[in-house]
Amino acid sequence: MDEIELTIDHDDFYRRHHADAVRWATALVGDRAVAEELAQDALVAVDRKLGELDNPGGYLRTAVVNAGR
């Protein structure tokens, strides 16, 4: 059988998860502007490893929480 390769589009992942990342970060730090920066940093971290991750959404949540500490 042919191996099926799943690819994740970076732009699509960003569009789908940006608002959630900002919401999580805002809940953690209480400041929308700071949350936007934390969310962007977390999305960049995920983007670098997107093709390697089994659960990119989970990795994003963890990255947001770690950035908010």
VOVO-844079 format. One record per residue (C-alpha): residue number from 1; y, x, z. Coordinates in steps of 0.1 Angstrom, whole numbers, padded with zeros to 4 digits. Example, Ala and Ser with C-alpha at 12.3 -4.5 7.8 and 13.67 -1.06 7.14 Angstrom:
2
{seq->1&Y->-0045&X->0123&Z->0078}
{seq->2&Y->-0011&X->0137&Z->0071}
***
This chain:
69
{seq->1&Y->0000&X->0000&Z->0000}
{seq->2&Y->0036&X->0010&Z->-0006}
{seq->3&Y->0056&X->0019&Z->0025}
{seq->4&Y->0085&X->-0004&Z->0031}
{seq->5&Y->0116&X->0014&Z->0041}
{seq->6&Y->0142&X->-0005&Z->0061}
{seq->7&Y->0177&X->0006&Z->0057}
{seq->8&Y->0206&X->-0005&Z->0078}
{seq->9&Y->0240&X->-0007&Z->0061}
{seq->10&Y->0266&X->0010&Z->0082}
{seq->11&Y->0295&X->-0013&Z->0072}
{seq->12&Y->0273&X->-0044&Z->0079}
{seq->13&Y->0263&X->-0031&Z->0113}
{seq->14&Y->0300&X->-0025&Z->0122}
{seq->15&Y->0310&X->-0060&Z->0111}
{seq->16&Y->0282&X->-0076&Z->0130}
{seq->17&Y->0286&X->-0057&Z->0163}
{seq->18&Y->0323&X->-0047&Z->0166}
{seq->19&Y->0334&X->-0078&Z->0184}
{seq->20&Y->0305&X->-0077&Z->0208}
{seq->21&Y->0312&X->-0040&Z->0216}
{seq->22&Y->0348&X->-0048&Z->0223}
{seq->23&Y->0339&X->-0077&Z->0245}
{seq->24&Y->0314&X->-0056&Z->0265}
{seq->25&Y->0339&X->-0028&Z->0269}
{seq->26&Y->0367&X->-0052&Z->0279}
{seq->27&Y->0344&X->-0067&Z->0306}
{seq->28&Y->0337&X->-0032&Z->0319}
{seq->29&Y->0373&X->-0017&Z->0319}
{seq->30&Y->0395&X->-0048&Z->0320}
{seq->31&Y->0419&X->-0035&Z->0294}
{seq->32&Y->0417&X->-0046&Z->0257}
{seq->33&Y->0433&X->-0015&Z->0243}
{seq->34&Y->0411&X->0009&Z->0262}
{seq->35&Y->0381&X->-0013&Z->0253}
{seq->36&Y->0389&X->-0011&Z->0216}
{seq->37&Y->0388&X->0028&Z->0219}
{seq->38&Y->0356&X->0028&Z->0238}
{seq->39&Y->0340&X->0003&Z->0214}
{seq->40&Y->0350&X->0025&Z->0184}
{seq->41&Y->0337&X->0056&Z->0200}
{seq->42&Y->0304&X->0039&Z->0207}
{seq->43&Y->0301&X->0026&Z->0171}
{seq->44&Y->0307&X->0061&Z->0158}
{seq->45&Y->0279&X->0074&Z->0180}
{seq->46&Y->0256&X->0047&Z->0167}
{seq->47&Y->0266&X->0054&Z->0131}
{seq->48&Y->0256&X->0090&Z->0134}
{seq->49&Y->0221&X->0080&Z->0144}
{seq->50&Y->0218&X->0047&Z->0127}
{seq->51&Y->0189&X->0056&Z->0104}
{seq->52&Y->0169&X->0071&Z->0133}
{seq->53&Y->0172&X->0043&Z->0158}
{seq->54&Y->0146&X->0017&Z->0165}
{seq->55&Y->0171&X->-0006&Z->0183}
{seq->56&Y->0206&X->0002&Z->0172}
{seq->57&Y->0220&X->-0028&Z->0190}
{seq->58&Y->0205&X->-0017&Z->0223}
{seq->59&Y->0218&X->0018&Z->0217}
{seq->60&Y->0252&X->0005&Z->0211}
{seq->61&Y->0252&X->-0015&Z->0243}
{seq->62&Y->0241&X->0016&Z->0262}
{seq->63&Y->0268&X->0037&Z->0245}
{seq->64&Y->0295&X->0012&Z->0254}
{seq->65&Y->0283&X->0011&Z->0291}
{seq->66&Y->0282&X->0049&Z->0293}
{seq->67&Y->0317&X->0052&Z->0277}
{seq->68&Y->0331&X->0027&Z->0302}
{seq->69&Y->0319&X->0048&Z->0332}
***
